Amino acid sequence: MKLIFDKNIFDPQCNRLAFFLVLLFRIAFFILLIFVIDSLVKPGTNPLLLGIGTTIGVIVASRLAFSKLRSLSFWLLIFLCWLALFWIEGLLELSKNSSGDVFGSFVFFSHAKVFLLYLSIAALTTWYFWRFSQILTLEALCFVFIIVTLLSAHRNYHFDAPLIINTLSWNLSLEQLKLLIWIGLLAVTALLMYFYCATLPERPIANETHTKMFVHRSSRWFFSALTTIIAGIFLFFVIGRGVYGFYNKVALTRIANGVGQESREGLSPLGFHSALGTTNQPAALVRLEGDYKENPFTPMLYLRETALSQFNGKELVIAPHEFDKDVSNISPGYEYAREEDHELQERKALVQSIYLLADHKEAFAIDYPISLKQLKNPNVKRFRLAYQATSLVPTFSLDKLSDATVGDPRWSIKESDLYLQEHPDPRYKEFALKIAGHLLSPIEKARAISAWFSKNATYTLTPNHNISPDDDPVAPFLFGDLRGYCVHFAHAMVYLFRSLGIPARIGTGYLTDLSQSKDGHILLRMSDRHAWSEIYIQGKGWIPFDVQPEKVESHAETPVDSKLLEELMQMLEPGELILPKDILKGEASSDEGNLINITLPSKRQLLIGVIGLLSVLLFLKVFLIYGWLLPSSPEKTLKRLYRSIIARLMDLGYFRTEGETREEFSRRIAGTSEINFTALTDKLNLLVYSKDGLKGTEKNELVKNGMESLNSLKKVKFLIRLLSFLNPNSLIRFLSRGGW
């Protein structure tokens, strides 16, 4: 397809595609920028009105840029518009005494000035865009600067900032980190598309008129463009997935007081780096389906997600599932049930309905869950998932545990060894004896250690301990400045408990203040995630022994968003259990179609996609080289044979130069190497240019000539031929339908 056009856009012969594409991009960008500014600054003027103003400015400036008007005259025109506005305002100011509507006039002209300001900016930038091609670079830099500036508030893992990100994340039901990645990818895509449209050869330039341009675009060009787009989309998905995977784990621990999400044994969800605990990112809504006045930790409430009981020589990690049997170790959405432990005393069943607002790898519940059942999601646009948990919650008083026995006589030796495994550093035991060595009761010892930390340690989210990956991350805290957060406290206390013969582990999940709940509804935030130490008391089970530091710094606790809590409460209905999947087999929920879940592809999906793509390319490569062996007519066999030889030559680095005929190419190759395919080339020229074609030529003769040519290729070293098979040159030529 040959396009002939004039670079003056308003000439009848001009191709207007590039012009209107650029015009459309400019208008869309200005409108998007207006709505972003409106969400951040709130200028007061209707953004739709400002969008109309910028659209008028872009269109008028684009029309005038191709006229004989000069830049000075255009500036003068803008100045006259402002002068006219002030003149009209002045006339009305003189007559305000007669009209009496002073306030209405002031509001009108305030909006008019903002309208004209946006129109002027759009007009002036568009004018210089069409007049000077160098302005494109300046605009691209401004675009990048605006995007980076608007999103700069999310640095240091503050993914809930700026406010527009938090709002969009909530409205789209999309995780904030994923939203930021999508915004970044879309911004890069928009910038590349704008660059492409603005740099097309047929893009008109106002000060270069009557310049004839000839552009040839074949089907090969369109195929190459389509391939580039598909490859770009795939590359963006790979980059997005990589960025998400790199930042997500660390981000979860940083915005959640160092408590991330991990379910695999031998690993830990906890981090010892500096954390961010002030985020209000909602995590879940919990509704207590009954009264729980006997809560021994009131007003605080612990919701356990997982437990860390195995010491790997450096820190505590998740033990094999044969241990910690009171933890469900199951993902939300799956059913779970276990028999009630009748040895545990002073506990009662409490039902909780849990509605997840963020993704969770592990289901959580109060203390000791005995069943988890999936609930019908009352609002798929807001909640990720809903499930009902029934827990055996403690009702005993902590004051009555002073003389209790620790441990469980039912434990095997292996279990006892796990919960009593000490840290190899002898300083931990010395430290524990120094604090509680004079006490006899294990419970009193645990209380003494907890009280010591509460009085002497400092709670901070930025401990700034410099440790190498192989060092003990707790030692700088306990034997150093005693500055840390829940992860440091929990590890140190478990090590000290175990050194005194007290079975202990770390519990992770959420710690929330019930004084901020409403009518049994609790809004959990990512900053409510917590890690705490637990000891096992015979007949009672695992009991939290936590710290309440008197010294707190760099931790501005924010109250629960009561308006958000009320909004979510209004969405809830009486919990409706979902029937087993075999009963509902073949029945789809009518609400599922309402959920738009934008997500990044998983590693498995990417791997399958890459393997599938490579398999297709491998099949095409094999067909390209060995396709002549398939049954076909002599004509097709000849073409496939020639294509096979040329493909191999291209992969070896031999190419036909521009204007070189097939015959000249074959002679050049034969003269510079031992590869000879002139006989096959003569046969192909005979087929293409002779009226008789291959009349009288047998297929066996063609195959013989082809085999001679292929045998000459074997004179190239085997390793070079093997590596050349991986060269994509021939495959690109084949896919782009280029000539051979």
Number of C-alpha atoms within 10 A of each C-alpha: 9 9 12 15 21 22 25 24 25 14 14 10 13 21 20 19 14 19 21 14 15 19 19 15 17 20 21 15 14 20 20 14 17 20 17 15 14 15 14 13 9 12 13 10 17 14 21 12 14 23 22 16 23 27 23 17 23 25 19 16 24 23 14 16 23 22 13 10 10 13 14 8 11 17 13 12 12 18 13 12 13 15 12 12 15 14 12 11 15 12 10 16 14 10 11 14 10 8 11 10 10 13 9 10 15 14 11 12 15 13 17 15 15 17 20 19 17 19 23 23 17 23 27 18 17 22 24 18 22 24 20 12 16 11 15 17 12 11 14 15 11 12 16 14 12 13 14 12 10 17 19 13 16 17 9 12 19 19 23 21 18 15 15 15 22 18 15 14 19 17 11 16 21 23 21 23 21 20 20 20 19 18 15 16 17 13 15 14 15 14 17 13 15 19 15 14 20 22 15 12 13 25 25 27 19 23 15 12 14 13 12 13 13 13 12 9 11 10 12 15 15 12 14 15 13 12 15 12 12 12 12 13 14 15 12 18 19 17 14 20 19 14 14 17 13 11 12 16 17 20 20 23 25 27 28 27 29 29 29 26 21 19 18 14 13 15 16 20 23 28 20 23 22 19 27 24 25 21 22 19 22 20 22 22 21 22 22 16 16 11 10 16 9 14 16 16 13 13 12 12 16 23 18 25 27 26 29 26 26 24 20 13 13 14 19 23 24 23 20 13 12 7 17 19 12 17 20 25 19 17 14 23 17 11 16 18 13 12 7 14 13 8 11 14 15 13 17 13 15 18 21 22 24 26 26 22 24 19 15 18 14 18 23 25 28 21 23 25 24 20 19 26 21 23 21 21 23 18 19 18 19 20 22 22 22 27 25 26 25 22 21 21 21 26 17 15 12 11 8 8 13 14 12 15 16 21 22 17 9 9 11 10 9 9 17 15 13 18 24 23 20 22 20 12 11 10 15 23 20 14 16 22 17 11 17 21 14 9 13 10 15 22 21 16 23 26 16 17 24 21 17 15 21 18 13 13 23 22 25 23 24 17 20 14 18 10 14 8 8 8 13 14 21 23 18 19 21 21 11 10 13 20 23 26 27 25 22 25 27 25 22 22 27 29 28 26 29 21 24 21 15 25 28 30 30 24 26 26 24 25 19 20 17 15 10 16 17 14 8 15 21 22 27 24 25 25 28 25 27 26 33 26 28 25 25 19 21 17 17 21 22 23 16 19 19 21 22 15 19 12 13 16 11 12 15 10 12 11 10 17 13 13 9 11 19 13 10 17 18 8 11 14 11 10 19 15 14 15 12 11 9 8 9 11 8 8 9 9 9 7 13 12 9 10 15 12 12 13 12 17 14 13 13 9 11 16 12 12 14 13 12 12 12 12 12 12 15 15 11 16 20 14 15 20 20 15 18 21 12 11 9 13 9 19 19 14 20 24 17 22 27 22 21 24 22 20 25 22 20 20 21 19 11 13 16 17 9 6 7 12 10 16 16 15 18 21 16 16 18 15 11 8 13 13 23 20 26 20 15 25 22 14 20 22 14 15 17 13 9 12 9 10 15 19 12 7 12 10 16 10 11 21 18 12 20 24 15 16 20 18 14 16 20 12 12 14 9 11 8 11 18 11 11 18 18 13 16 15 18 26 20 13 15 17 14 17 14 12 8 17
